[in-house]
Amino acid sequence: MRKSGVDLRFLGTGSAFCLDNYQSNMLIECNDKRLMIDCGGDARRALQGLTYKDIDAIYVSHLHNDHTGGIECMAFSSYFDPTKKPIKLIGETKLIDELWDTVLRGGLASIQGKRVGIDDYFDVIRVPRNNSFIWEGITFNIVQVCHVVDAYAIVSSYGLMFKGNKGKNIFITTDTQYAPSQLQTFYEQNDIIFQDCETAPFKSGVHAHYSELKNLSKDVKKKMYLYHYQDGAKADCKKDGFGGWCEKGQLFEL
């Protein structure tokens, strides 16, 4: 039996196409329960011995494959296992509908003898914008951040803010552009920040780049841990004032 404290484990820390560090998916562990933060295509390998049987809930931040590509496997595996309670699937209300319509429907809509929907596979929790959900007694506030501007429309990702052990406030940005004016209040409110950080030689424009994040204040950087980076050599981020790089498999006792 696990201790009752809140732990955050990085299943992977890489960007979408990384090979060395899997994709940036995480586990929050509390009371012997596990909440996955995103479930990308590398999830089965990244779980390192855990399976769908060990997952109680999945939170979806946005629809890109490195954050949703493993959900179909979770759905089928749990659906056809009569001993497994449905996994909770948690996400912003509109995002959940889009997840089914644009990502999951093609593979999951038809099974022998009937047609099904997302609620047949999961215990779905739809979270309105500017709202929160509770899991294992922890209140998670969803935070809308700008990931992509698709022609004239903003395609959002939904980060999380919650309180860890000893009252520590935690902020996981999920995938976000460099947007200090939008995120500064959240940076100031939280004690530990897990920040999307691109390290590619050329900026994509849809992730905060390391060269940009170095411009943040010392007070913000010292509580910021960086993830979602590319394979290969990385800068000495502690020398630049950051808390550190997140590493694959690393456990943070929050």
Backbone as CSV, one residue per row, in Angstrom:
resi,resn,N_x,N_y,N_z,CA_x,CA_y,CA_z,C_x,C_y,C_z
1,MET,0.844,-1.192,0.000,0.000,0.000,0.000,0.883,1.248,0.000
2,ARG,0.599,2.171,-0.883,1.372,3.402,-0.949,1.016,4.330,0.198
3,LYS,1.936,5.243,0.504,1.632,6.247,1.503,0.585,7.202,0.943
4,SER,-0.019,7.988,1.836,-1.145,8.823,1.440,-0.728,10.132,0.797
5,GLY,0.568,10.451,0.803,1.023,11.695,0.205,0.834,11.709,-1.300
6,VAL,1.025,12.890,-1.883,0.831,13.076,-3.318,2.193,13.066,-4.010
7,ASP,2.367,12.148,-4.948,3.605,12.055,-5.724,3.307,12.282,-7.197
8,LEU,4.275,12.838,-7.897,4.184,13.029,-9.339,5.345,12.305,-9.989
9,ARG,5.041,11.354,-10.856,6.068,10.560,-11.532,6.021,10.850,-13.031
10,PHE,7.179,11.181,-13.598,7.255,11.427,-15.034,7.470,10.104,-15.762
11,LEU,6.441,9.643,-16.459,6.590,8.455,-17.299,7.525,8.750,-18.463
12,GLY,7.465,9.962,-18.948,8.336,10.432,-20.009,8.469,11.934,-19.914
13,THR,9.487,12.453,-20.581,9.740,13.898,-20.524,9.985,14.493,-21.900
14,GLY,9.836,13.687,-22.951,10.212,14.138,-24.282,9.092,14.813,-25.038
15,SER,9.481,15.460,-26.132,8.502,16.045,-27.042,7.893,14.939,-27.908
16,ALA,7.016,15.311,-28.810,6.173,14.344,-29.520,6.962,13.226,-30.205
17,PHE,8.094,13.555,-30.816,8.773,12.582,-31.675,10.082,12.081,-31.069
18,CYS,10.249,12.276,-29.776,11.464,11.810,-29.108,11.494,10.288,-29.016
19,LEU,12.682,9.737,-29.028,12.871,8.296,-28.872,13.515,7.946,-27.537
20,ASP,14.316,8.835,-26.996,15.087,8.523,-25.794,14.267,8.632,-24.512
21,ASN,13.377,9.564,-24.438,12.718,9.902,-23.168,11.207,9.717,-23.186
22,TYR,10.683,8.957,-24.146,9.241,8.790,-24.304,8.559,10.155,-24.411
23,GLN,7.255,10.166,-24.311,6.501,11.410,-24.438,6.161,11.954,-23.051
24,SER,5.781,13.202,-22.998,5.593,13.881,-21.713,4.241,13.541,-21.092
25,ASN,4.181,12.348,-20.524,3.011,11.893,-19.781,3.447,11.629,-18.346
26,MET,2.525,11.766,-17.402,2.874,11.700,-15.980,1.869,10.857,-15.227
27,LEU,2.241,10.465,-14.027,1.344,9.803,-13.090,1.292,10.606,-11.803
28,ILE,0.102,10.918,-11.344,-0.074,11.421,-9.992,-0.564,10.253,-9.158
29,GLU,0.146,9.982,-8.060,-0.124,8.813,-7.224,-0.531,9.264,-5.829
30,CYS,-1.653,8.751,-5.367,-2.169,9.129,-4.050,-3.108,8.036,-3.557
31,ASN,-2.958,7.630,-2.294,-3.864,6.636,-1.701,-3.935,5.349,-2.521
32,ASP,-2.801,4.938,-3.069,-2.722,3.727,-3.884,-3.559,3.836,-5.162
33,LYS,-3.828,5.048,-5.603,-4.541,5.302,-6.852,-3.617,6.047,-7.802
34,ARG,-3.896,5.929,-9.103,-3.037,6.557,-10.105,-3.878,7.308,-11.136
35,LEU,-3.545,8.583,-11.272,-4.139,9.461,-12.279,-3.077,9.760,-13.322
36,MET,-3.315,9.361,-14.571,-2.402,9.702,-15.655,-2.711,11.106,-16.149
37,ILE,-1.660,11.888,-16.322,-1.793,13.175,-16.997,-1.376,12.936,-18.441
38,ASP,-2.361,12.793,-19.293,-2.206,12.458,-20.710,-1.752,11.011,-20.886
39,CYS,-2.011,10.489,-22.083,-1.760,9.075,-22.367,-1.413,8.953,-23.849
40,GLY,-0.152,9.203,-24.155,0.298,9.235,-25.540,0.577,7.861,-26.117
41,GLY,1.039,7.857,-27.355,1.275,6.611,-28.062,2.349,5.736,-27.442
42,ASP,3.248,6.326,-26.648,4.302,5.552,-25.987,3.879,5.018,-24.628
43,ALA,2.632,5.213,-24.242,2.222,4.988,-22.849,2.470,3.565,-22.375
44,ARG,2.172,2.571,-23.199,2.309,1.185,-22.730,3.749,0.873,-22.336
45,ARG,4.701,1.354,-23.123,6.109,1.121,-22.778,6.545,2.007,-21.616
46,ALA,6.085,3.238,-21.623,6.510,4.194,-20.597,5.997,3.824,-19.213
47,LEU,4.915,3.053,-19.137,4.359,2.674,-17.839,5.276,1.727,-17.062
48,GLN,6.274,1.157,-17.732,7.329,0.392,-17.057,6.779,-0.671,-16.098
49,GLY,5.980,-1.584,-16.671,5.465,-2.693,-15.869,4.059,-2.507,-15.377
50,LEU,3.584,-1.280,-15.307,2.179,-1.045,-14.985,1.346,-1.257,-16.241
51,THR,0.050,-1.537,-16.063,-0.857,-1.725,-17.189,-2.126,-0.935,-16.943
52,TYR,-3.077,-1.107,-17.849,-4.370,-0.453,-17.682,-5.012,-0.811,-16.349
53,LYS,-4.702,-1.994,-15.822,-5.284,-2.428,-14.548,-4.868,-1.514,-13.396
54,ASP,-3.720,-0.855,-13.560,-3.170,-0.021,-12.494,-3.573,1.446,-12.613
55,ILE,-4.319,1.783,-13.659,-4.690,3.173,-13.915,-6.147,3.393,-13.507
56,ASP,-6.367,4.361,-12.640,-7.712,4.657,-12.154,-8.368,5.803,-12.910
57,ALA,-7.547,6.720,-13.448,-8.105,7.882,-14.133,-7.077,8.412,-15.129
58,ILE,-7.579,9.050,-16.180,-6.735,9.709,-17.187,-7.256,11.123,-17.375
59,TYR,-6.358,12.102,-17.249,-6.699,13.493,-17.561,-6.129,13.821,-18.928
60,VAL,-6.935,14.459,-19.783,-6.519,14.801,-21.143,-6.364,16.314,-21.246
61,SER,-5.151,16.758,-21.583,-4.904,18.200,-21.679,-5.250,18.759,-23.055
62,HIS,-4.978,17.989,-24.111,-5.309,18.414,-25.475,-5.200,17.196,-26.386
63,LEU,-5.437,17.377,-27.678,-5.722,16.241,-28.547,-4.544,15.701,-29.348
64,HIS,-3.372,16.261,-29.239,-2.249,15.756,-30.029,-1.905,14.318,-29.636
65,ASN,-1.371,13.577,-30.617,-1.175,12.138,-30.441,-0.258,11.788,-29.284
66,ASP,0.745,12.632,-29.016,1.650,12.312,-27.915,0.975,12.493,-26.556
67,HIS,-0.286,12.924,-26.577,-1.055,13.069,-25.341,-2.340,12.222,-25.343
68,THR,-2.702,11.683,-26.501,-3.938,10.889,-26.583,-3.759,9.546,-27.276
69,GLY,-2.598,9.276,-27.870,-2.433,8.097,-28.729,-2.559,6.760,-28.027
70,GLY,-2.451,6.737,-26.697,-2.581,5.482,-25.968,-3.954,5.232,-25.387
71,ILE,-4.880,6.159,-25.593,-6.196,6.041,-24.953,-7.023,4.913,-25.558
72,GLU,-6.910,4.687,-26.869,-7.680,3.615,-27.494,-7.339,2.265,-26.869
73,CYS,-6.058,2.012,-26.659,-5.644,0.753,-26.030,-6.223,0.637,-24.622
74,MET,-6.187,1.720,-23.862,-6.762,1.715,-22.513,-8.256,1.398,-22.566
75,ALA,-8.934,1.976,-23.555,-10.378,1.784,-23.684,-10.721,0.325,-23.956
76,PHE,-10.110,-0.268,-24.975,-10.420,-1.651,-25.332,-10.003,-2.618,-24.217
77,SER,-8.827,-2.397,-23.645,-8.326,-3.321,-22.629,-9.250,-3.367,-21.430
78,SER,-9.698,-2.219,-20.977,-10.566,-2.186,-19.791,-11.994,-2.609,-20.127
79,TYR,-12.468,-2.288,-21.341,-13.842,-2.625,-21.725,-14.054,-4.133,-21.744
80,PHE,-13.071,-4.868,-22.236,-13.221,-6.312,-22.374,-12.675,-7.085,-21.166
81,ASP,-12.371,-6.380,-20.100,-11.924,-7.022,-18.866,-13.014,-6.846,-17.813
82,PRO,-13.810,-7.878,-17.537,-14.930,-7.734,-16.598,-14.491,-7.468,-15.166
83,THR,-13.209,-7.663,-14.880,-12.735,-7.424,-13.517,-12.273,-5.981,-13.302
84,LYS,-12.221,-5.200,-14.376,-11.691,-3.843,-14.283,-12.821,-2.822,-14.272
85,LYS,-12.868,-1.996,-13.236,-13.821,-0.889,-13.210,-13.468,0.097,-14.316
86,PRO,-14.467,0.754,-14.912,-14.150,1.741,-15.953,-13.177,2.803,-15.445
87,ILE,-12.223,3.135,-16.276,-11.273,4.193,-15.956,-11.993,5.534,-16.069
88,LYS,-11.734,6.424,-15.131,-12.274,7.774,-15.238,-11.511,8.510,-16.334
89,LEU,-12.231,9.178,-17.223,-11.617,9.995,-18.266,-12.041,11.435,-18.007
90,ILE,-11.065,12.297,-17.747,-11.344,13.643,-17.272,-10.807,14.664,-18.261
91,GLY,-11.614,15.668,-18.559,-11.149,16.732,-19.438,-12.174,17.832,-19.568
92,GLU,-11.741,18.936,-20.130,-12.645,20.059,-20.375,-13.792,19.594,-21.260
93,THR,-14.986,20.105,-21.013,-16.214,19.582,-21.628,-16.128,19.496,-23.145
94,LYS,-15.809,20.593,-23.803,-15.748,20.596,-25.268,-14.625,19.699,-25.763
95,LEU,-13.511,19.681,-25.028,-12.377,18.860,-25.428,-12.739,17.380,-25.433
96,ILE,-13.509,16.925,-24.455,-13.919,15.519,-24.392,-14.748,15.155,-25.620
97,ASP,-15.661,16.036,-26.017,-16.476,15.773,-27.215,-15.598,15.705,-28.455
98,GLU,-14.646,16.602,-28.556,-13.744,16.606,-29.703,-12.826,15.382,-29.684
99,LEU,-12.443,14.953,-28.497,-11.611,13.754,-28.367,-12.301,12.556,-29.005
100,TRP,-13.589,12.398,-28.742,-14.316,11.285,-29.338,-14.520,11.491,-30.834
101,ASP,-14.961,12.670,-31.218,-15.338,12.908,-32.613,-14.146,12.910,-33.566
102,THR,-13.002,13.420,-33.129,-11.876,13.611,-34.045,-10.698,12.680,-33.798
103,VAL,-10.647,12.014,-32.643,-9.496,11.162,-32.327,-9.894,9.701,-32.137
104,LEU,-10.912,9.423,-31.340,-11.198,8.054,-30.918,-12.288,7.339,-31.704
105,ARG,-13.209,8.057,-32.283,-14.385,7.430,-32.893,-14.014,6.382,-33.934
106,GLY,-13.042,6.690,-34.794,-12.703,5.768,-35.874,-12.320,4.383,-35.384
107,GLY,-11.594,4.311,-34.279,-11.155,3.014,-33.784,-12.094,2.369,-32.796
108,LEU,-12.901,3.171,-32.097,-13.672,2.638,-30.982,-15.181,2.563,-31.210
109,ALA,-15.685,3.205,-32.260,-17.143,3.354,-32.385,-17.875,2.047,-32.641
110,SER,-17.214,1.070,-33.252,-17.901,-0.164,-33.628,-17.263,-1.362,-32.937
111,ILE,-18.070,-2.082,-32.169,-17.659,-3.381,-31.664,-18.732,-4.386,-32.062
112,GLN,-18.442,-5.666,-31.949,-19.350,-6.687,-32.435,-20.737,-6.537,-31.810
113,GLY,-21.736,-6.341,-32.677,-23.118,-6.356,-32.239,-23.723,-5.019,-31.879
114,LYS,-22.898,-3.970,-31.739,-23.481,-2.674,-31.381,-22.495,-1.544,-31.657
115,ARG,-23.028,-0.338,-31.612,-22.203,0.854,-31.706,-22.159,1.509,-30.332
116,VAL,-21.030,2.066,-30.034,-20.829,2.599,-28.687,-20.294,4.025,-28.762
117,GLY,-20.285,4.691,-27.624,-19.723,6.028,-27.503,-18.699,6.065,-26.391
118,ILE,-18.147,7.225,-26.165,-17.066,7.368,-25.203,-17.497,6.993,-23.789
119,ASP,-18.775,7.223,-23.466,-19.256,6.906,-22.122,-19.429,5.408,-21.898
120,ASP,-19.405,4.616,-22.963,-19.455,3.161,-22.805,-18.101,2.597,-22.374
121,TYR,-17.043,3.314,-22.696,-15.698,2.843,-22.367,-15.176,3.403,-21.052
122,PHE,-15.559,4.630,-20.743,-14.979,5.334,-19.610,-16.061,5.906,-18.702
123,ASP,-15.680,6.148,-17.469,-16.477,6.950,-16.556,-16.039,8.393,-16.804
124,VAL,-16.776,9.098,-17.659,-16.324,10.389,-18.171,-16.702,11.515,-17.214
125,ILE,-15.721,12.347,-16.914,-15.944,13.533,-16.095,-15.635,14.749,-16.965
126,ARG,-16.675,15.492,-17.306,-16.544,16.681,-18.143,-16.437,17.911,-17.251
127,VAL,-15.372,18.663,-17.442,-15.087,19.801,-16.571,-15.323,21.100,-17.335
128,PRO,-16.272,21.937,-16.914,-16.472,23.224,-17.588,-15.240,24.109,-17.480
129,ARG,-15.062,24.998,-18.442,-13.958,25.945,-18.372,-14.070,26.781,-17.096
130,ASN,-12.921,27.216,-16.617,-12.849,27.981,-15.360,-13.428,27.196,-14.197
131,ASN,-13.223,25.883,-14.227,-13.786,25.049,-13.170,-12.742,24.038,-12.719
132,SER,-13.151,23.091,-11.920,-12.221,22.156,-11.309,-12.856,20.781,-11.193
133,PHE,-12.044,19.793,-10.847,-12.550,18.461,-10.522,-11.804,17.973,-9.283
134,ILE,-12.393,17.002,-8.607,-11.785,16.446,-7.400,-11.463,14.981,-7.639
135,TRP,-10.227,14.617,-7.343,-9.789,13.225,-7.442,-9.012,12.901,-6.170
136,GLU,-9.420,11.840,-5.477,-8.783,11.414,-4.235,-8.638,12.569,-3.238
137,GLY,-9.676,13.394,-3.187,-9.694,14.490,-2.235,-8.889,15.707,-2.643
138,ILE,-8.250,15.660,-3.796,-7.434,16.772,-4.291,-8.251,17.559,-5.311
139,THR,-8.301,18.859,-5.147,-8.991,19.716,-6.108,-8.008,20.165,-7.186
140,PHE,-8.327,19.846,-8.432,-7.518,20.231,-9.585,-8.256,21.317,-10.359
141,ASN,-7.641,22.474,-10.487,-8.191,23.541,-11.312,-7.596,23.439,-12.707
142,ILE,-8.447,23.474,-13.732,-7.926,23.421,-15.094,-7.626,24.843,-15.565
143,VAL,-6.488,24.994,-16.249,-5.987,26.301,-16.667,-5.823,26.295,-18.183
144,GLN,-6.588,27.116,-18.868,-6.526,27.169,-20.321,-5.289,27.952,-20.760
145,VAL,-4.450,27.316,-21.571,-3.260,27.978,-22.105,-3.293,27.895,-23.630
146,CYS,-2.571,28.804,-24.276,-2.536,28.845,-25.741,-1.435,27.929,-26.253
147,HIS,-1.824,26.939,-27.025,-0.854,26.010,-27.605,-0.600,26.320,-29.075
148,VAL,-1.666,26.407,-29.872,-1.546,26.646,-31.311,-2.582,27.693,-31.702
149,VAL,-2.225,28.555,-32.652,-3.213,29.432,-33.280,-3.441,28.897,-34.681
150,ASP,-4.564,28.244,-34.865,-4.918,27.556,-36.101,-5.674,28.527,-37.002
151,ALA,-4.930,29.182,-37.911,-5.506,30.234,-38.754,-6.047,31.344,-37.849
152,TYR,-7.374,31.382,-37.618,-7.962,32.449,-36.819,-8.462,31.966,-35.459
153,ALA,-8.171,30.736,-35.108,-8.717,30.175,-33.867,-7.587,29.682,-32.964
154,ILE,-7.764,29.909,-31.657,-6.805,29.405,-30.671,-7.145,27.954,-30.334
155,VAL,-6.159,27.089,-30.438,-6.294,25.696,-30.026,-5.622,25.582,-28.659
156,SER,-6.418,25.345,-27.658,-5.927,25.401,-26.285,-5.422,24.058,-25.802
157,SER,-4.568,24.121,-24.804,-4.283,22.987,-23.939,-4.755,23.406,-22.553
158,TYR,-4.982,22.424,-21.693,-5.515,22.721,-20.359,-4.556,22.192,-19.299
159,GLY,-3.817,23.126,-18.702,-2.921,22.783,-17.622,-3.679,22.518,-16.334
160,LEU,-2.929,22.208,-15.282,-3.532,21.879,-13.992,-2.829,22.625,-12.869
161,MET,-3.618,23.121,-11.931,-3.109,23.647,-10.676,-3.768,22.888,-9.533
162,PHE,-2.958,22.498,-8.542,-3.504,21.764,-7.403,-2.560,21.915,-6.224
163,LYS,-3.002,21.471,-5.084,-2.218,21.591,-3.865,-1.638,20.233,-3.506
164,GLY,-0.336,20.191,-3.302,0.342,18.958,-2.943,0.517,18.825,-1.446
165,ASN,1.540,18.051,-1.052,1.811,17.856,0.367,2.226,19.158,1.036
166,LYS,1.902,19.306,2.310,2.330,20.454,3.111,1.892,21.781,2.508
167,GLY,0.777,21.751,1.769,0.216,22.992,1.253,0.918,23.578,0.046
168,LYS,1.851,22.837,-0.557,2.548,23.345,-1.738,1.591,23.466,-2.918
169,ASN,1.636,24.599,-3.615,0.817,24.807,-4.809,1.616,24.404,-6.040
170,ILE,0.991,23.553,-6.867,1.669,22.960,-8.024,0.987,23.429,-9.305
171,PHE,1.790,23.755,-10.330,1.268,24.145,-11.641,1.960,23.316,-12.713
172,ILE,1.181,22.546,-13.468,1.667,21.823,-14.643,1.127,22.566,-15.854
173,THR,2.003,23.144,-16.665,1.519,23.986,-17.762,0.846,23.175,-18.854
174,THR,1.247,21.942,-19.063,1.012,21.173,-20.290,1.576,21.976,-21.471
175,ASP,1.212,21.651,-22.691,1.840,22.268,-23.866,1.374,23.716,-24.020
176,THR,2.308,24.627,-24.024,1.949,26.044,-24.103,3.018,26.844,-24.830
177,GLN,2.591,27.867,-25.517,3.523,28.830,-26.075,4.157,29.642,-24.940
178,TYR,5.224,30.341,-25.254,5.813,31.271,-24.297,4.859,32.451,-24.154
179,ALA,4.274,32.575,-22.983,3.239,33.596,-22.779,3.331,34.145,-21.360
180,PRO,4.425,34.832,-21.031,4.610,35.292,-19.651,3.524,36.248,-19.176
181,SER,3.007,37.076,-20.067,1.973,38.019,-19.634,0.695,37.291,-19.242
182,GLN,0.405,36.152,-19.879,-0.789,35.376,-19.556,-0.570,34.489,-18.339
183,LEU,0.650,33.997,-18.162,0.906,32.991,-17.139,1.558,33.546,-15.874
184,GLN,1.948,34.808,-15.878,2.693,35.364,-14.750,1.956,35.192,-13.425
185,THR,0.653,35.437,-13.428,-0.118,35.292,-12.192,-0.031,33.869,-11.669
186,PHE,-0.124,32.886,-12.575,-0.040,31.485,-12.164,1.376,31.144,-11.691
187,TYR,2.375,31.703,-12.362,3.748,31.491,-11.922,3.929,31.987,-10.484
188,GLU,3.356,33.141,-10.188,3.534,33.739,-8.861,2.756,32.983,-7.793
189,GLN,1.609,32.415,-8.155,0.741,31.750,-7.188,1.271,30.400,-6.733
190,ASN,2.142,29.799,-7.525,2.524,28.406,-7.278,3.946,28.279,-6.762
191,ASP,4.165,27.211,-5.990,5.461,26.956,-5.380,6.355,26.086,-6.249
192,ILE,5.753,25.223,-7.063,6.490,24.363,-7.977,5.803,24.440,-9.336
193,ILE,6.587,24.664,-10.384,6.056,24.797,-11.746,6.727,23.750,-12.625
194,PHE,5.927,22.965,-13.319,6.437,22.040,-14.327,6.097,22.644,-15.691
195,GLN,7.122,23.055,-16.411,6.979,23.926,-17.574,7.365,23.224,-18.878
196,ASP,6.479,23.281,-19.847,6.769,22.852,-21.219,7.979,23.629,-21.732
197,CYS,8.983,22.918,-22.259,10.220,23.582,-22.677,10.795,22.931,-23.927
198,GLU,10.758,23.645,-25.016,11.322,23.176,-26.277,12.824,23.471,-26.310
199,THR,13.597,22.508,-26.806,15.046,22.704,-26.913,15.557,22.503,-28.332
200,ALA,14.663,22.443,-29.303,15.065,22.261,-30.700,15.877,23.466,-31.173
201,PRO,16.763,23.277,-32.166,17.565,24.412,-32.651,16.721,25.489,-33.323
202,PHE,15.530,25.108,-33.807,14.642,26.080,-34.436,13.319,26.100,-33.675
203,LYS,12.837,27.275,-33.368,11.612,27.402,-32.583,10.393,27.011,-33.412
204,SER,9.524,26.194,-32.834,8.288,25.810,-33.518,7.218,26.883,-33.389
205,GLY,7.298,27.682,-32.334,6.273,28.707,-32.098,5.091,28.216,-31.294
206,VAL,5.010,26.892,-31.050,3.860,26.357,-30.313,4.250,25.781,-28.962
207,HIS,5.541,25.877,-28.618,6.028,25.505,-27.295,6.928,26.621,-26.786
208,ALA,6.947,26.804,-25.476,7.894,27.745,-24.894,9.313,27.225,-25.128
209,HIS,10.164,28.044,-25.704,11.525,27.619,-26.013,12.460,27.993,-24.855
210,TYR,13.473,27.158,-24.653,14.417,27.397,-23.555,15.009,28.801,-23.619
211,SER,15.329,29.267,-24.819,15.931,30.595,-24.967,14.981,31.699,-24.522
212,GLU,13.684,31.439,-24.606,12.698,32.411,-24.141,12.503,32.329,-22.632
213,LEU,12.426,31.109,-22.128,12.190,30.926,-20.698,13.320,31.492,-19.855
214,LYS,14.530,31.574,-20.406,15.644,32.153,-19.664,15.403,33.613,-19.303
215,ASN,14.449,34.261,-19.991,14.160,35.667,-19.733,13.236,35.881,-18.538
216,LEU,12.689,34.817,-17.996,11.811,34.951,-16.835,12.612,35.409,-15.614
217,SER,11.903,35.895,-14.618,12.571,36.405,-13.425,13.246,35.275,-12.647
218,LYS,14.225,35.637,-11.834,14.925,34.652,-11.010,13.970,33.939,-10.070
219,ASP,13.022,34.673,-9.509,12.081,34.089,-8.552,11.209,33.024,-9.200
220,VAL,10.855,33.221,-10.455,10.046,32.234,-11.166,10.905,31.038,-11.572
221,LYS,12.066,31.293,-12.136,12.901,30.206,-12.664,13.344,29.228,-11.575
222,LYS,13.611,29.723,-10.381,14.151,28.832,-9.351,13.137,27.789,-8.887
223,LYS,11.853,28.014,-9.149,10.843,27.023,-8.779,10.282,26.296,-10.000
224,MET,10.957,26.413,-11.131,10.479,25.865,-12.403,11.318,24.664,-12.830
225,TYR,10.634,23.548,-13.127,11.267,22.334,-13.627,10.801,22.108,-15.066
226,LEU,11.725,21.779,-15.939,11.489,21.800,-17.382,11.302,20.393,-17.942
227,TYR,10.324,20.246,-18.823,10.060,18.959,-19.472,9.545,19.218,-20.885
228,HIS,9.264,18.135,-21.627,8.799,18.216,-23.024,9.900,18.768,-23.939
229,TYR,11.119,18.298,-23.700,12.263,18.763,-24.477,12.647,17.718,-25.526
230,GLN,13.535,18.120,-26.436,13.978,17.236,-27.516,15.122,16.330,-27.041
231,ASP,15.331,15.227,-27.771,16.476,14.360,-27.505,17.781,15.131,-27.725
232,GLY,18.833,14.665,-27.084,20.145,15.279,-27.288,20.601,16.088,-26.095
233,ALA,21.732,16.752,-26.269,22.337,17.525,-25.186,21.442,18.693,-24.787
234,LYS,21.503,19.021,-23.494,20.715,20.140,-22.961,21.644,21.104,-22.229
235,ALA,21.198,22.331,-22.111,21.957,23.350,-21.400,21.979,23.035,-19.902
236,ASP,22.885,23.657,-19.194,22.946,23.557,-17.741,21.884,24.493,-17.175
237,CYS,20.675,23.963,-17.007,19.556,24.833,-16.645,19.676,25.356,-15.215
238,LYS,20.313,24.614,-14.332,20.496,25.114,-12.959,21.435,26.318,-12.952
239,LYS,22.430,26.284,-13.802,23.327,27.434,-13.936,22.547,28.648,-14.426
240,ASP,21.518,28.415,-15.235,20.685,29.509,-15.743,19.571,29.879,-14.775
241,GLY,19.533,29.245,-13.598,18.611,29.665,-12.558,17.361,28.827,-12.397
242,PHE,17.202,27.768,-13.196,16.011,26.929,-13.105,16.160,25.885,-11.995
243,GLY,15.027,25.296,-11.605,15.048,24.235,-10.606,15.711,22.975,-11.116
244,GLY,15.548,22.684,-12.411,16.186,21.518,-12.995,15.413,20.977,-14.178
245,TRP,16.021,20.009,-14.862,15.344,19.248,-15.908,14.596,18.088,-15.259
246,CYS,13.385,17.833,-15.691,12.685,16.614,-15.279,13.281,15.441,-16.068
247,GLU,13.416,14.293,-15.419,14.004,13.132,-16.074,12.991,11.994,-16.145
248,LYS,13.087,11.193,-17.198,12.197,10.033,-17.370,12.265,9.145,-16.157
249,GLY,11.091,8.837,-15.592,11.015,7.985,-14.411,11.169,8.724,-13.104
250,GLN,11.456,10.013,-13.134,11.715,10.767,-11.917,10.444,10.921,-11.084
251,LEU,10.602,10.778,-9.765,9.495,10.914,-8.825,9.676,12.202,-8.032
252,PHE,8.647,13.019,-8.037,8.622,14.224,-7.213,7.640,13.988,-6.071
253,GLU,8.142,14.025,-4.844,7.246,13.978,-3.694,6.794,15.415,-3.443
254,LEU,5.608,15.729,-3.860,5.173,17.131,-3.933,4.972,17.723,-2.551
